[in-house]
C-alpha cells in the first residue's frame, strides 16, 4: 500500500507578472488589501503566489500605505 506524502497543489502564478505590472502603487488600497490578512499581516510569498521581485515591491507599497493611513496596521482586538 502506497501512501501519498504531502499534498502538492498547482503552483500559483504571480498576478503582477500576468498583468505585466512595472510598479505597484501604494494608493491602490483595494489591490493591496488582497495581500493583507484580517489581522493586518502581509501574506507570505508561498501563499500569495507572487514572485520575489513583486513580493518585495508589494511589501514596501503596503508599508507606505500604512504610514499615510490608507491601510490599518492591525484590527482592534
N, C-alpha and C positions, 0 to 999 in steps of 0.2 A: 504494500500500500504506500503510495507516494503522497506526501502532503505538500501542499503549496506553501512556500516560505514567503512571507510578506505579501503585501498587496501593492503591486505597481500599476498605477493608472497611467493614463496618457500624459505626456509632458505638456505642461501649459505653455502657450506661446505668449511672448511679450506683446501686450496690446499697443504699446507705444511704437514698437518696431513695425507692427502691422499697419499702423496709421502713418508711418514714416515721420514721426514727430522729431523735430530738431531740438526743441526746448519744451520744458514743462512749465506752464505758467502758474505761479503761486496764487493768482487771483481767481482761478477756476476751481472754486471750492467744491462744486458738485462732482468733478472728476477726481479730486483728491480725497473726498470722503469715502470713496470705494476702497481705498487702501488704508483706512484707519478703522480700528475696531470700535465697538461701543464704549469701551473703557478709555479710548484715546490713544491706544498703542498703534504704531506703524506696523503693518503686516510684513513679515519677512519675505524674502525673495522666493523661497521654496514654496510658499503658499500662494503668493500673488502671481507668480509665474513670470515676473519681469526679468529682463537680462540685467547684468551687473551695472552696466552703464546707466540705464534708465532707472534702476532702483536707487542709485546714488543721487540722480537728479530729482527723483520723486521725494526722497528723504529731505533734501535741502529745501524743496518747494513747500513741503508740509511744515517744516520748522519755520520758514519765513512767514507763512500764512498764520501760524500760531502766534508769532511775535507781534503781528499787527492786528491780532484778534479777529481774524476771519474764521479760524478754526479753534475750537477749545483745546486746552492742554489735556483735560480729563473731564469726565462727567462728575457731577456732585453725588457723593455717596453717603 
